[in-house]
């Protein structure tokens, strides 16, 4: 985390923005106390990546079976112990 004094804000603001854009948190202090924080934008989810991940999970699950057992039977078996 990078910190700069509010009294020097005008001179340091460009650097604060550049650091936040690079993913670093920037804290502005006055008299040694934090008064503001500049953080970078959180990237939004990419719908195409999400779709691909779901497709990959479905592909991995193909051919897997419970050996003729039902999920309810497995849950009840686990409860006995």
MIBA-163619 format. One record per atom (N, C-alpha, C): residue in one letter; y, x, z. Coordinates in steps of 0.02 Angstrom, whole numbers, padded with zeros to 5 digits, always signed. Layout:
AYXZ ...
***
This chain:
X-00058+00043+00000 X+00000+00000+00000 X+00062+00045+00000 X+00108+00029-00043 X+00171+00066-00048 X+00225+00027-00012 X+00269+00061+00023 X+00322+00029+00061 X+00389+00059+00042 X+00440+00017+00036 X+00507+00043+00027 X+00557+00002+00065 X+00614+00033+00081 X+00665+00002+00122 X+00708-00045+00081 X+00726-00102+00110 X+00767-00152+00075 X+00835-00124+00055 X+00860-00076+00092 X+00925-00045+00076 X+00922-00008+00009 X+00862+00015-00009 X+00853+00051-00072 X+00820+00007-00126 X+00820-00058-00115 X+00783-00103-00159 X+00804-00098-00231 X+00869-00093-00243 X+00891-00092-00312 X+00863-00032-00350 X+00861+00025-00318 X+00835+00084-00351 X+00760+00085-00355 X+00726+00056-00307 X+00653+00059-00304 X+00618-00001-00335 X+00656-00052-00355 X+00625-00114-00378 X+00582-00104-00440 X+00604-00064-00487 X+00564-00052-00547 X+00498-00020-00530 X+00500+00028-00483 X+00437+00060-00462 X+00392+00010-00426 X+00422-00034-00385 X+00384-00085-00349 X+00347-00131-00398 X+00383-00152-00450 X+00352-00195-00501 X+00296-00158-00536 X+00307-00096-00555 X+00255-00057-00590 X+00193-00049-00546 X+00204-00036-00482 X+00146-00028-00437 X+00109-00093-00428 X+00145-00148-00420 X+00113-00214-00413 X+00074-00230-00476 X+00102-00215-00534 X+00067-00228-00597 X+00003-00187-00602 X+00002-00128-00571 X-00057-00085-00571 X-00108-00107-00518 X-00091-00160-00479 X-00138-00186-00429 X-00124-00165-00358 X-00071-00128-00347 X-00055-00105-00280 X-00009-00156-00244 X-00021-00167-00180 X+00024-00209-00141 X+00085-00168-00121 X+00144-00199-00125 X+00206-00166-00109 X+00240-00205-00053 X+00259-00171+00000 X+00293-00204+00056 X+00365-00180+00060 X+00411-00227+00067 X+00482-00212+00076 X+00497-00218+00150 X+00528-00167+00178 X+00543-00167+00249 X+00618-00162+00260 X+00639-00189+00317 X+00709-00181+00339 X+00706-00164+00413 X+00739-00110+00431 X+00738-00086+00500 X+00667-00076+00526 X+00623-00053+00481 X+00554-00039+00500 X+00508-00099+00504 X+00535-00159+00491 X+00494-00221+00494 X+00482-00247+00424 X+00421-00266+00408 X+00407-00295+00342 X+00444-00361+00333 X+00476-00370+00276 X+00512-00433+00263 X+00486-00468+00200 X+00453-00430+00156 X+00427-00461+00094 X+00370-00419+00067 X+00329-00452+00026 X+00274-00417-00006 X+00273-00436-00080 X+00263-00386-00122 X+00256-00397-00194 X+00184-00381-00212 X+00150-00430-00241 X+00080-00420-00261 X+00072-00436-00335 X+00024-00404-00366 X+00012-00416-00437 X-00020-00485-00448 X-00014-00509-00508 X-00044-00573-00528 X-00120-00567-00528 X-00152-00616-00499 X-00225-00618-00499 X-00248-00643-00567 X-00293-00605-00599 X-00315-00628-00666 X-00352-00694-00662 X-00340-00736-00712 X-00374-00801-00715 X-00445-00791-00741 X-00487-00839-00727 X-00556-00836-00750 X-00558-00846-00825 X-00601-00809-00856 X-00610-00814-00928 X-00667-00864-00941 X-00652-00923-00970 X-00705-00973-00981 X-00763-00947-01023 X-00748-00903-01070 X-00802-00877-01113 X-00850-00833-01072 X-00823-00793-01026 X-00866-00752-00983 X-00908-00796-00937 X-00879-00850-00912 X-00916-00895-00869 X-00973-00927-00907 X-00959-00951-00968 X-01012-00982-01009 X-01068-00932-01023 X-01050-00870-01038 X-01101-00819-01052 X-01144-00806-00990 X-01113-00802-00932 X-01150-00790-00870 X-01200-00847-00857 X-01178-00909-00868 X-01223-00967-00858 X-01280-00964-00907 X-01265-00949-00970 X-01319-00943-01020 X-01368-00888-01002 X-01343-00831-00977 X-01386-00776-00956 X-01432-00797-00898 X-01404-00835-00850 X-01445-00858-00794 X-01500-00906-00818 X-01482-00950-00864 X-01532-00996-00891 X-01587-00959-00927 X-01568-00908-00965 X-01617-00869-01002 X-01664-00832-00954 X-01637-00806-00900 X-01678-00771-00850 X-01728-00818-00816 X-01708-00881-00807 X-01751-00927-00771 X-01806-00957-00815 X-01801-00948-00880 X-01853-00975-00925 X-01919-00942-00911 X-01972-00981-00907 X-02038-00955-00895 X-02056-00946-00822 X-02008-00954-00777 X-02023-00949-00706 X-02051-01016-00682 X-02100-01013-00639 X-02129-01075-00613 X-02146-01066-00539 X-02161-01121-00508 X-02181-01121-00438 X-02256-01123-00430 X-02292-01110-00483 X-02365-01110-00480 X-02394-01178-00466 X-02362-01230-00493 X-02387-01298-00483 X-02363-01330-00419 X-02329-01293-00376 X-02304-01322-00314 X-02237-01356-00327 X-02221-01401-00281 X-02156-01434-00284 X-02110-01402-00233 X-02045-01404-00246 X-01997-01375-00200 X-02003-01407-00131 X-02013-01472-00129 X-02019-01507-00065 X-02078-01479-00024 X-02134-01464-00058 X-02192-01435-00024 X-02176-01366+00006 X-02139-01326-00033 X-02120-01260-00008 X-02073-01264+00051 X-02026-01311+00050 X-01980-01321+00106 X-02019-01341+00168 X-02065-01389+00160 X-02105-01412+00217 X-02149-01355+00244 X-02175-01314+00200 X-02216-01256+00221 X-02175-01209+00264 X-02113-01197+00243 X-02069-01152+00281 X-02050-01180+00348 X-02049-01245+00355 X-02029-01276+00418 X-02084-01272+00471 X-02145-01261+00449 X-02200-01257+00497 X-02198-01195+00539 X-02163-01144+00516 X-02163-01080+00552 X-02103-01072+00595 
***
